[in-house]
Amino acid sequence: MNTKTLKDLFLAELADMYDAEKRIVKALPRMAEAATCTDLKKAMGQHLQETQGHVTKVEEVFQCFGVPAKGQTCEATKGLIEEAEEIAAEFKGSPAIDAALIGAAQKVEHYEMASYGCLKEWATLLGNPKAARILEGILNEEGAVNKALTKLAVEMSNQKALGETSASVKGAELKGAADKKAAKPASKERPMAQAAR
């Protein structure tokens, strides 16, 4: 019979997030370098500092439970980062690069938010309010980053991603309208000379 408890689950998930945060610390500078939008570069730089703080905070949560901090490979974050790097390479130099990077970053944020939401609830159930408060603080920071990324996407990057496509579509529409006008049949009214006959 498997005797693993909620505490075992909590510590396994915490180890997962410890590894995730360390991976994100390494990935964020590469993502910031790939961005072309100054505001996005700045946002990623700020989140790098927060993420470094999250590593320390996760270590504090381990201490709250009296166990040493240790990580276990977070396959989800590893995969999301690999996907982000593939997207950055595929869209490099395109008007859609910043929108692509934001989308990739938000996938990571949503994974973190789901994980920290569970961890916070489990810490509360395990009777460790200090750990729950620390985890809630991380969760709130991840949520704030996600909102900031959404704002950047909506106000700047998504519109920029339309870039060449929207310009070429608009140009094609204008050309189509001009062609239609040129091909429009002559007026149905007969010329004056014919009408006089």
N, C-alpha and C positions, 0 to 999 in steps of 0.2 A: 504494500500500500504506500502511495506517495504521501509523505507527511509535510510537504512544503506548505508554508503559511503565508499570510499577507505580508509579514515582515520579510520573508525570503523574496517575495515578488517585488516588494518595495526596493530592497537593496539591489536586486538584479536590474530593475529599471533605472535606479540611480546610477549604477555602474555604466549602464548604456548611455545615459545622458552625460556622464563625466567624459566618456570617450567622444561623444557627439560634439560637446563644447570645444574640446581640444582640436578636433578636426576642423570645426568652423573657424577657429582662431587662425589656422593655417590657410584656409580657403579664402577668407574675406579680403586679404590684400590682393590676391590674384583677381578676384571679381572686381574690386575697386579699380584696378589697373585696366581691366577690359572695358570699363564704363567710359562713355564719352561725355555724359552729363555731369557738370561740376557738382550739382546738388546731390546727385546719386553717389558720386565719389565721397563727398563729405559725409553723407548718411552712413555709408559703409564703414568709413573710418571711425565714426562715433560708435557704431555698433560693434566694431572690433574691440574698442575699449570696454564696452559693456560686457561683451562675451568673455574677455579676459577676467572681468569681475565675476562672471557666472561660474567660471572654473573654480575660483576661490570660494564662492558661496556654496557650490555643490560639495566641496571639501568640508565646509562647516556643517552641512547637513549630515555627512558621514560621521563627523565628530559628535553630533547630537545623538547619534545611535551607538556611540562608543565603538565604532569600527574604523579601520584605516581606509582611506580613500583608494579605490581601485577602479579601473575601467575595464569594460569588456567591449569588444568590437561592436559598434552600432552600425549594423549592416544598412539600415534605412538611410541614415545620414551619409554614410559612405557612398551609397548609390545616388542619392540626391546631389551630392557634390560632384560626382563623376558626370552626372547628367548636365549640371550647370556648366561644367568645363567644356563639355561637348557643344552645348548651345553657344557658349562664348566663342568657340572656334568657328562654328558654322555661320554665325551672324556677324563676325568681326568685320568692321568697315561698312556694315549696312545701317540704314536708318532705324532698323528694328532692334539693334543691339541692346540698348538700355531697357526697352520693354521686355526683351528676352531675359536679361539679367534680373530684373525685378520679379518676373514670374518665377524664375528659378529660386530666388531668395525667399519668396513668399511660400514656396513649397516647404522649404526648410523651417521657416517660422511657424507654419501651421503644424508641422510635425512636433516641433518643440512645445508649442502651446498645448497640444493634446497630451503630450507626455508630462509636462509640468502640472497640468490640471489634475491628472490622475495622481501624481506623486503628492501634491498638496492635500488632496482628499484622503489618501492613504495615511499620510503622516498624522492627520487629524484623528483618524480612526485608531491609529497605533498609540494615541495619547502623547504625541510630541508636538505641542503647540509652537515651540521655537522653530523646529524644522519646517512646520507648515507655514509659518510667517516668512521664512527665508524663501521657500519655494513659491509662495504667492508673490513675493517681490520680483522674482525672476519671471514668473508668468506675466505679471503686469508690464515688465520691460519688453518682453517678447511681443505682447499685444500692441504696445505703443510703436514698436518698430514696424510691425505689420501695417498699422494705420498710416504711418509716415510713408511707407513704400507705396501704399494704395494712392495716397495723395499725389506723390511724384508721378505715378503712372497715369492717373487721370488728368492731371494738370499739364504734364509735359511729355513724358516718354511715349504714351500711346499715340498721341497726335503726331509726334515726330516719326513714329513707326509707319504711319500712313505715307509719309514723305514722298518718295518718287512715285509710288503707286498712285496716290491721290492726284498728283500733278499730271501724270500721264493719262489717267482716266478723265480728268477735267479737260485736258487738251484734246483727247479723242472725242469727248462730247461736243466741244466747240467745233472741231473739224467736221463732225457728223452733221451738226446743225447747219454749217456753211454749205456742205455738200448737198444737203436736202433743199436748201434755199436755191442753190444754183440749178438743181434738177427739177424744181417746181414747174409744172406745166404752165404754158402761157395762159393769160386770162381768157375766160370763156366768152367774154364780150368780143364781138366781131370788130375788126378794124373799121374806122370811119369810111374808108374807100369802099369796102365791101358792103357796108350798110347802105350806101347811097345807090347801089345798083338796083 
